[in-house]
Amino acid sequence: MAKLPFVFGPLPGVAPGHEFRNRLELYGAGVHTQTQAGISARQGEGAASIVLSGGYEDDEDWGGVIIYTGRGGRSAESNQQVADQTLTGSNLELARNCTTGLPLRVIRKVEARSGSFYRYDGLYRVAGYWAEPGKSGPRVWRFRLELLPDDGPPGSNPAAAASVVAEEIAAYGPAPRRASTVLRVVRDTAIGRSVKALHDHHCQVCGVQLRGALPYAEAAHIRPLGAPHHGPDTLANVLCLCANHHVLFDLGAFGIAHDFQLLGLPGRLITQKKHLITPEFLAYHRAHFYEPQTNAGQE
């Protein structure tokens, strides 16, 4: 079987809704360059595509939003998880898509009366990832995938565009606009303003107050809002962080112990008497974001 080029993003001539009879046709078109594995990834670069085929009991498919289960630890006989997954291999590459913004091609296996087939359903972004016990008990890595508005014009591959830069000589005009509907959790900005005021815009990790014409800080939710985490938008679930530590906290690069000692970083969280943080939310972050990454990195 000839080796195909590894491409991120849309493929020329392949639009959402395109159907393929089997995995070999997917492979031949370059849509998914694995004939068996559900994740097609390249080490150190990211994942290009996934196939949803009903193989993992913890997958949740809501159409425009998918909670996708990572690879590993599954029994071939029962399709149940029998061992913990780790944030390594193709799971790590899916996580890389979250930090780099690379789009992911999603293919669904469709069961019809005439038989099964595979359908390309467009580009998704990896909006977040975490670990938690699956339905069978062992810990699984889960990835929240969100449908992007469209594939863009044929051949507009971000990876290729990064390596070759060319510009046609043409008159400049306004950028094209497309109408789209976005469903998102509406956050109470009063909570953000409150936590920033209580700490005078100083980061609770490093103590730095970023300043331009005005001071700047960010409100970071400890247990994330929205499905599937359903954290509350309350002061007890929010930290005041600088932009750097907000990103690191969301990515699980550090955690916070019950006594507010920092895990993965030196020091202790800076606290304020009027800002009471619920230990339950810190424990949730340690269990779903910080601890699994620490353990995976030690393997």
Sequence and secondary structure as in RCSB ss.txt:
>XXXX:A:sequence
MAKLPFVFGPLPGVAPGHEFRNRLELYGAGVHTQTQAGISARQGEGAASIVLSGGYEDDEDWGGVIIYTGRGGRS
AESNQQVADQTLTGSNLELARNCTTGLPLRVIRKVEARSGSFYRYDGLYRVAGYWAEPGKSGPRVWRFRLELLPD
DGPPGSNPAAAASVVAEEIAAYGPAPRRASTVLRVVRDTAIGRSVKALHDHHCQVCGVQLRGALPYAEAAHIRPL
GAPHHGPDTLANVLCLCANHHVLFDLGAFGIAHDFQLLGLPGRLITQKKHLITPEFLAYHRAHFYEPQTNAGQE
>XXXX:A:secstr
        S BTTB TT EESSHHHHHHHTS   SS SEEEETTTEEEEEEE S  TT EE SSEEEEE SS B 
TTT  B S   S HHHHHHHHHHHH   EEEEEEEEETTEEEEEEEEEEEEEEEEEEE TTSSEEEEEEEEE S 
  STT  HHHHHH                         HHHHHHHHHHTTT  TTT   EESSSEE EEEESS S
STTT    SGGGEEEE HHHHHHHHTTS EE TTSBEESSSSB   BTTB   HHHHHHHIIIIIHHHHHHHT 
